[in-house]
Amino acid sequence: MIKQNSLKNFGWNDFFEANFSEFAGGEYIPARVAVEHRNYYELYSAVGELTAEKAGKLFYNALDGNDLPAVGDWLAVKPVENEAKAVIHAVLPRLTKFSRKKAGATTEEQIVAANIDTVFIISSLNQELNIRRIERYLTLAWDNNVKPVVILSKADLCEDIYGKLAETEAALVGTDVHVVSAKEGAGIEELYVYFEGNKTVAVIGSSGVGKSTLINSLLEREKMDVSDISLYKDKGRHTTTHRELSIVPGGGVIMDTPGMREIQLWEGGDGLSELFDDIEKLTLECKFSDCKHDSEPGCAIQAAISAGTLEESRFKSYKKLQNEVNYIARKQDKKLQIEEKKRWKKLISEGKKRSEEKRK
């Protein structure tokens, strides 16, 4: 008998229970992906930790990698009797996801984390503060309906904490910003509020910004391997090579992710509107509806820049992200057209084969 209440420790809620209803009462139980390895998964379930291999109809029918389980996904699995193993039958619908365009020239989506409530975007205070990079992360978060929280880490290595905090808050109005020093334990306690109600938090950021050290502090145990950041070159080594869910003391789940060198948007339209709401409102005040916001008369954007109420660098960041979103949209549309064309060719070919077989 599965004790559904115990699943709440892993982030189970009414949404997942409703989607599991078609499997309930039979041989299947719910389980959540904690770690993804090359050939198998580690799962959390009400009957304990399980391992599941990549096998079966689910994997054969997957159209692409995003149809397969990702860390954070809830699954319907069939336990193997007398063993801590299971066979994956289905991936339950995702409540949320945090995805980006896969690195490289291919037009493919890569799911970074599934079913998360909040994303901690980590930026180190002993590195140059990169607001533009943080804006990219925020755009991804808002576009995926995930609450973003900016964490400025390694406060013990910064001589101008309040200056950088003020700069960040001014640039990211409406976004929660926290300053922490995991080494000294400062600012950690206030982060637990994001886990209340057994919520799931993913931690993202570049290599060496202190993701693993922060997670160690929140877990209150040395679970992650940590490499110190070089103060001379200001670069860190990759310490996390895979995504992993860990249970936070007091409730909730936290997910570590490998450091990201590239942050390419996958969709981004909704995220841009949320993050740059002030700029999009200004565009409605321009004299001409097709204003390019360059040298046209009556441009509200240029007027705001001249008046000092809008930073030109912020507007340039908006335009750059907007162009990227439009480019990806065109690439996705072209890819869909090609895939649809291939599908119809395949159907026609199969139809011809069946007709020839009937004639024989």
C-alpha positions as CSV (number, residue, x, y, z in Angstrom):
1,M,0.0,0.0,0.0
2,I,1.5,3.3,-1.1
3,K,1.4,6.1,1.5
4,Q,0.7,9.0,-0.8
5,N,1.2,11.5,2.0
6,S,4.9,10.6,2.2
7,L,5.4,11.7,-1.4
8,K,4.7,15.3,-0.4
9,N,8.3,15.3,1.0
10,F,9.5,15.0,-2.6
11,G,7.1,17.8,-4.0
12,W,4.0,15.7,-4.7
13,N,0.8,17.8,-5.0
14,D,-2.8,17.7,-6.3
15,F,-1.7,18.4,-9.9
16,F,0.5,15.2,-10.1
17,E,-2.1,13.2,-8.1
18,A,-4.8,14.1,-10.7
19,N,-2.5,13.1,-13.6
20,F,-1.6,9.8,-11.9
21,S,-5.2,8.8,-11.4
22,E,-5.3,6.7,-14.6
23,F,-2.5,4.5,-13.1
24,A,-3.7,4.4,-9.5
25,G,-5.0,1.2,-8.0
26,G,-2.9,-1.0,-10.2
27,E,0.6,-2.2,-10.4
28,Y,2.1,1.2,-10.9
29,I,3.4,3.7,-8.2
30,P,4.5,7.3,-8.5
31,A,8.2,8.1,-8.3
32,R,10.3,11.2,-9.0
33,V,13.6,11.4,-10.9
34,A,16.4,12.4,-8.5
35,V,19.4,11.7,-10.7
36,E,19.8,10.9,-14.4
37,H,22.8,8.7,-15.4
38,R,23.7,7.6,-18.9
39,N,21.9,4.3,-18.7
40,Y,19.7,4.5,-15.7
41,Y,17.8,6.8,-13.3
42,E,17.8,7.1,-9.5
43,L,14.2,7.7,-8.2
44,Y,12.5,8.8,-5.0
45,S,9.3,6.9,-4.1
46,A,7.1,6.2,-1.1
47,V,8.7,2.7,-0.9
48,G,12.2,4.0,-0.9
49,E,14.9,4.9,-3.4
50,L,14.7,3.0,-6.7
51,T,16.8,2.6,-9.8
52,A,15.2,2.3,-13.3
53,E,16.9,1.5,-16.5
54,K,16.2,3.1,-19.9
55,A,14.1,0.5,-21.6
56,G,10.7,-0.2,-22.9
57,K,8.0,1.2,-25.1
58,L,8.3,4.7,-23.5
59,F,11.8,5.2,-24.9
60,Y,11.0,3.7,-28.3
61,N,8.0,6.0,-28.9
62,A,9.8,9.2,-27.7
63,L,9.8,11.8,-30.5
64,D,12.9,13.5,-29.0
65,G,14.9,13.8,-25.8
66,N,12.3,16.0,-24.1
67,D,9.7,13.2,-24.1
68,L,12.1,11.2,-21.9
69,P,12.4,11.6,-18.1
70,A,14.3,14.6,-16.8
71,V,15.5,15.3,-13.3
72,G,12.4,16.5,-11.4
73,D,9.9,14.6,-13.5
74,W,7.2,12.5,-11.8
75,L,6.8,9.0,-13.3
76,A,4.4,6.1,-13.2
77,V,6.7,3.1,-12.5
78,K,6.3,-0.6,-11.9
79,P,8.5,-1.8,-9.0
80,V,10.5,-5.0,-9.4
81,E,9.5,-7.4,-6.7
82,N,12.0,-7.9,-3.9
83,E,14.4,-5.4,-5.5
84,A,15.1,-1.7,-5.3
85,K,14.4,-1.4,-9.0
86,A,11.5,-0.3,-11.2
87,V,10.5,-0.1,-14.9
88,I,9.4,3.3,-16.1
89,H,5.9,3.2,-17.8
90,A,5.1,6.9,-18.3
91,V,6.2,10.4,-17.6
92,L,3.5,12.5,-16.0
93,P,2.6,15.9,-17.4
94,R,5.0,18.6,-16.3
95,L,3.6,21.4,-14.1
96,T,6.6,23.7,-15.0
97,K,10.0,23.3,-16.7
98,F,13.1,25.4,-17.0
99,S,14.4,25.0,-20.5
100,R,16.8,26.7,-22.9
101,K,18.0,26.2,-26.5
102,K,20.5,23.4,-26.7
103,A,24.0,24.7,-27.1
104,G,25.3,24.7,-30.6
105,A,23.8,25.2,-34.0
106,T,20.9,22.8,-33.7
107,T,17.4,24.1,-33.0
108,E,16.5,21.9,-30.1
109,E,15.1,22.5,-26.6
110,Q,17.0,21.3,-23.6
111,I,15.1,20.8,-20.3
112,V,17.4,22.0,-17.5
113,A,14.9,21.2,-14.7
114,A,11.3,19.8,-14.5
115,N,8.5,20.7,-12.1
116,I,10.3,23.4,-10.1
117,D,8.6,26.3,-8.3
118,T,11.6,28.6,-7.9
119,V,15.0,29.1,-9.5
120,F,17.9,30.5,-7.6
121,I,20.1,32.5,-10.0
122,I,23.5,32.7,-8.5
123,S,26.0,35.4,-9.2
124,S,29.3,35.7,-7.3
125,L,30.2,39.1,-5.7
126,N,33.9,38.5,-6.2
127,Q,33.4,38.5,-9.9
128,E,32.3,41.3,-12.2
129,L,28.6,41.8,-11.7
130,N,27.0,40.9,-15.1
131,I,23.4,42.2,-15.0
132,R,22.9,41.4,-18.7
133,R,23.6,37.7,-18.0
134,I,21.2,37.7,-15.1
135,E,18.5,39.2,-17.3
136,R,18.9,36.2,-19.7
137,Y,18.3,33.8,-16.8
138,L,15.3,35.9,-15.6
139,T,13.8,35.8,-19.1
140,L,14.1,32.0,-19.2
141,A,12.5,31.8,-15.8
142,W,9.5,34.0,-16.4
143,D,8.9,32.4,-19.8
144,N,8.6,29.0,-18.1
145,N,6.3,30.3,-15.3
146,V,9.0,29.8,-12.7
147,K,9.7,32.3,-9.9
148,P,13.3,33.7,-10.2
149,V,15.3,34.7,-7.2
150,V,18.7,36.3,-7.6
151,I,21.4,35.3,-5.0
152,L,24.6,37.3,-4.8
153,S,27.0,34.9,-3.3
154,K,30.5,35.1,-1.7
155,A,29.7,38.3,0.2
156,D,32.8,37.7,2.4
157,L,35.0,38.3,-0.7
158,C,33.4,41.6,-1.7
159,E,34.4,45.1,-0.6
160,D,31.3,46.9,-2.0
161,I,28.4,44.7,-1.0
162,Y,25.8,47.4,-0.7
163,G,26.8,49.1,-3.9
164,K,26.4,45.9,-5.9
165,L,23.2,45.1,-4.1
166,A,21.8,48.5,-4.9
167,E,22.9,48.2,-8.6
168,T,21.2,44.8,-8.9
169,E,17.9,45.8,-7.3
170,A,17.7,49.0,-9.4
171,A,18.2,47.0,-12.6
172,L,15.9,44.1,-11.7
173,V,12.9,45.9,-10.1
174,G,10.4,43.4,-8.7
175,T,12.8,40.5,-8.4
176,D,13.8,39.2,-5.0
177,V,17.5,39.7,-4.4
178,H,19.5,38.1,-1.5
179,V,23.1,38.6,-0.4
180,V,24.7,35.5,1.1
181,S,28.0,34.2,2.4
182,A,27.8,30.4,2.7
183,K,31.3,30.4,4.2
184,E,30.1,32.6,7.1
185,G,26.5,31.3,7.1
186,A,25.2,34.8,6.4
187,G,21.9,35.2,4.6
188,I,21.2,31.4,4.4
189,E,18.4,31.2,6.9
190,E,16.1,33.6,4.9
191,L,16.3,31.4,1.8
192,Y,14.3,28.5,3.5
193,V,11.1,30.5,2.9
194,Y,11.2,29.4,-0.7
195,F,11.0,25.7,0.3
196,E,7.9,26.1,2.5
197,G,5.1,23.7,1.5
198,N,7.6,21.2,0.1
199,K,8.5,23.3,-2.9
200,T,11.2,22.5,-5.4
201,V,14.1,25.0,-6.0
202,A,16.6,24.7,-8.8
203,V,20.0,26.4,-8.5
204,I,21.6,27.7,-11.7
205,G,24.6,29.9,-12.6
206,S,28.0,29.9,-14.1
207,S,30.8,27.6,-12.9
208,G,32.5,28.8,-9.7
209,V,29.8,31.1,-8.4
210,G,29.2,29.0,-5.3
211,K,26.2,26.9,-6.2
212,S,27.4,23.7,-4.5
213,T,28.7,25.6,-1.4
214,L,25.2,27.2,-1.1
215,I,23.5,23.9,-1.4
216,N,25.8,22.3,1.2
217,S,24.7,25.1,3.6
218,L,21.0,24.6,2.9
219,L,21.3,20.8,3.2
220,E,23.3,21.2,6.4
221,R,25.7,18.5,5.3
222,E,28.6,18.1,2.8
223,K,26.7,16.3,0.0
224,M,28.2,18.1,-3.0
225,D,31.8,18.1,-4.0
226,V,33.2,21.7,-3.9
227,S,36.2,23.3,-5.7
228,D,37.4,26.6,-4.5
229,I,37.3,29.5,-6.9
230,S,40.6,30.9,-7.9
231,L,41.0,34.5,-6.6
232,Y,43.7,35.2,-9.1
233,K,42.0,34.2,-12.3
234,D,38.5,34.5,-10.8
235,K,37.4,31.2,-12.4
236,G,36.0,28.1,-10.9
237,R,36.2,24.5,-11.9
238,H,33.1,22.5,-12.8
239,T,32.1,20.7,-9.7
240,T,28.6,19.5,-10.7
241,T,28.5,17.3,-13.8
242,H,24.9,16.2,-13.5
243,R,21.5,17.4,-12.1
244,E,20.5,16.0,-8.8
245,L,17.6,16.4,-6.4
246,S,18.2,16.5,-2.7
247,I,15.8,16.7,0.3
248,V,16.1,19.9,2.3
249,P,15.9,19.6,6.1
250,G,12.5,20.9,7.2
251,G,10.8,20.2,3.9
252,G,11.3,20.9,0.2
253,V,13.7,19.7,-2.5
254,I,16.7,21.5,-4.1
255,M,18.3,20.7,-7.5
256,D,21.8,21.4,-8.4
257,T,22.7,22.0,-12.1
258,P,26.0,22.0,-14.0
259,G,27.5,25.4,-14.7
260,M,26.2,27.0,-17.9
261,R,28.6,28.6,-20.4
262,E,25.8,29.3,-22.9
263,I,22.4,30.7,-22.0
264,Q,20.4,30.6,-25.3
265,L,16.7,31.4,-25.2
266,W,14.2,28.8,-26.4
267,E,11.1,30.9,-26.5
268,G,11.4,34.0,-24.4
269,G,8.4,36.1,-25.6
270,D,6.5,36.0,-22.3
271,G,9.7,36.3,-20.3
272,L,10.7,39.5,-22.1
273,S,7.3,41.0,-21.5
274,E,7.5,40.2,-17.8
275,L,11.1,41.4,-17.3
276,F,11.0,44.5,-19.6
277,D,7.4,45.6,-18.9
278,D,8.6,49.2,-18.5
279,I,10.1,49.2,-22.0
280,E,7.1,47.6,-23.6
281,K,4.8,50.1,-22.0
282,L,7.0,52.9,-23.4
283,T,6.8,51.6,-26.9
284,L,3.1,52.1,-26.8
285,E,3.7,55.9,-26.3
286,C,5.8,56.3,-29.5
287,K,4.3,58.6,-32.1
288,F,4.5,55.9,-34.8
289,S,3.3,52.3,-34.3
290,D,6.2,51.0,-36.4
291,C,8.8,53.1,-34.6
292,K,12.3,51.5,-34.6
293,H,13.3,53.5,-31.5
294,D,16.3,54.9,-33.3
295,S,16.0,58.4,-34.7
296,E,12.3,58.7,-35.4
297,P,10.5,61.8,-34.1
298,G,8.2,61.2,-31.1
299,C,10.0,58.1,-29.9
300,A,9.2,57.5,-26.2
301,I,12.2,55.2,-25.8
302,Q,14.7,57.7,-26.9
303,A,13.0,60.4,-24.9
304,A,13.3,58.2,-21.8
305,I,17.0,57.6,-22.4
306,S,17.6,61.3,-22.9
307,A,15.8,62.1,-19.7
308,G,17.8,59.5,-17.8
309,T,14.7,57.4,-16.8
310,L,15.8,54.5,-18.9
311,E,19.4,53.1,-19.2
312,E,20.5,52.8,-22.8
313,S,22.3,49.5,-21.9
314,R,19.0,48.1,-20.6
315,F,17.2,49.0,-23.8
316,K,20.1,47.4,-25.9
317,S,19.8,44.3,-23.8
318,Y,16.0,44.2,-24.5
319,K,16.6,44.6,-28.2
320,K,19.3,41.9,-28.3
321,L,17.1,39.4,-26.5
322,Q,14.1,40.3,-28.6
323,N,16.1,39.7,-31.8
324,E,17.2,36.4,-30.4
325,V,13.6,35.3,-29.6
326,N,12.4,36.3,-33.1
327,Y,15.3,34.4,-34.7
328,I,14.6,31.2,-32.6
329,A,10.9,31.5,-33.5
330,R,11.7,31.5,-37.2
331,K,14.1,28.6,-36.8
332,Q,11.5,26.6,-34.9
333,D,8.8,27.3,-37.5
334,K,11.1,26.2,-40.3
335,K,12.0,23.0,-38.4
336,L,8.3,22.2,-37.9
337,Q,7.7,22.7,-41.6
338,I,10.6,20.3,-42.5
339,E,9.4,17.7,-40.0
340,E,5.8,17.9,-41.2
341,K,7.0,17.5,-44.8
342,K,9.1,14.4,-43.8
343,R,6.0,12.9,-42.0
344,W,3.8,13.3,-45.0
345,K,6.5,11.7,-47.3
346,K,6.7,8.8,-44.9
347,L,2.9,8.4,-44.9
348,I,2.7,8.5,-48.7
349,S,5.6,6.0,-49.0
350,E,3.9,3.6,-46.6
351,G,0.6,4.0,-48.4
352,K,2.3,3.1,-51.7
353,K,3.9,0.0,-50.2
354,R,0.5,-1.2,-48.8
355,S,-1.1,-0.7,-52.2
356,E,1.6,-2.7,-54.0
357,E,1.3,-5.5,-51.5
358,K,-2.5,-5.7,-52.1
359,R,-1.9,-6.0,-55.8
360,K,0.4,-9.1,-55.4
